[in-house]
Amino acid sequence: AGIASIASIAAGERGPEFLVLMFVCTEMHDAMAFLFGRIFGKTRFLPRISPRKTLEGAVAGLIAGIAAGMAFALSLDLCTWPQALGIATLCTLGGHCGDLLASAYKRQAGVKDFPPVSNLHGGLLDVYDALIFAAPPMLASLIVLGLS
């Protein structure tokens, strides 16, 4: 569903911009959750799924992903600000859920990381888990708002 949603978004009139918007939301969420979790994290967030994730990191990541997504969408005049808020929120939450699900799969398989794609990156799902899960809610919001 995720890959099909990415293809459908890409085929739209402003598909490339919406794909970058999705990337902005998920990557900003991931980076800020890691940074704030490392610096300020005290409260473990779902430790059975991912022992190092913290509530402080998750909240900071969600706020950062939504804010960056809104700023990007508005700077390119992709939609109105309420639409940007909705799209960025659904996209960031979808990415967060994808990250948690990938962590659960790794935990169940007893591995810390998926096999690396290259020396510079983690495993394929470590890089794209959030994007794959952010795509269906992103596509749904674009369809509902008539932006697809």
N, C-alpha and C positions, 0 to 999 in steps of 0.2 A: 504493500500500500504506500509505503514511504517513497520508494523509487518511482512508482507510477505517478504519485502526486508531484514529485519534483519535475518529471517530464511534462506533466500537464501545466504546471506553473510556467515552465520555460517556454511553452508554446504560446502563451498569452502575449498580447500586444506589448505589455511592459514586463514581460516575464523575466528578463535578465535583472532588472532593477529589483523585482520582488524576490528573486533568488538571493541577491546580495543582501537585501533586507533580512532575509531568514538567516543568512550567514552572520550578519552583524549581531542579531539578537542572540544567537546560540553561542558564538565565540566570545562575546562580551560577558555573557552569563558565566561561561566556563572559566574565563580568565579572572574575573572579579570574585567569583565564588572561591577559587583557589587562593587568590591573594588575601582576601579578607578572612578566609578561614584560617590561613596560616598566621596572620597577624593578630586577629581578634578572637578566633574561634576557641570557645570553651565548652559549648553545649553540643554533645554528639547528636547527629541527626541520622536516624535509621542505622545504628551501628552494626546490626546483623547483615545489612546489605552492603554498606561501605563504611568501615570503621573510622576512616579519617575525615569523612565529611562532617561539617558542623552546621548547626542552625544559623549561626551568624554568617557563615559563608554562603549558605543557600539564600538567605534573605538579601544579602548584598548583591549576589549574582542575579537574582530575579529583578531587583530594582535597576541594576546597571543594564541588564539586557533589554528591559522595557524602555528605559530612558534612551539608550543608544538607538534602539529600533525606531522609536518615535522621532528622534532627531533626524535620523537618516530619511525616513519616509517623508517628513515635512520639508526637509531641505531639497528633496527632489520633486516635491509637490505630487506625490503619489496618491494622496488621499487627504481627507480632512483630519483635524486633530483627534476627534473622537474615534474615527476609523483607525487612525494610526495607533491609538491607545489599545483598542481591541485587538488589532492584528499583532502588534508587538507583544501584548500580554499572552495571547494564545500561542504564538510562536515560541516565546521564551519558556512558558510552562511546558509545552510539548517537548522542547529540547531538554529541559530539566528531567522530565519523566523518562526520556530516552536514555539519558546518562545514568539514571538510577536503575533502569531495567538492565542495561549493559553491565553495571556493577553486580546486579543480582545474578546474572548469567555467569559472570566470572567467579563469583563466590560459590555458586552451585558446582561449577566445574573444578574448583580448587586451584585457580590460577590468579596471579596478581594482575597480569596484563595479557591481552591477546597477542599472538605472535606478531612481531614487528613487520611492517611493510618495507621499511628501509631503516638504516641506522639513525636517521634524523627524526623519524616519527614513531609513534606507538603503533599498535595494531590497527587494522582497517576499521574495526568497530570503535576503537578508542578515538579515532579521528572523526568518524561520521555518525556515531550513534545519535547525537543530538539532532543533526540535520535530518536524518531519516525519520525521526519521530516528530519533528517540528513541521514537516511538510504536509501531512494530512490536515491538521487544524488550520494551517496557513491557507491551503487550497480551499477548504470549506469556508473560511472567512472571506476570501476573495470572491467566491461564488455568491455567497449570501449578500455581500455588499455590492455586487455587480461590477467588480473590478477585474474579473478574469475574462 
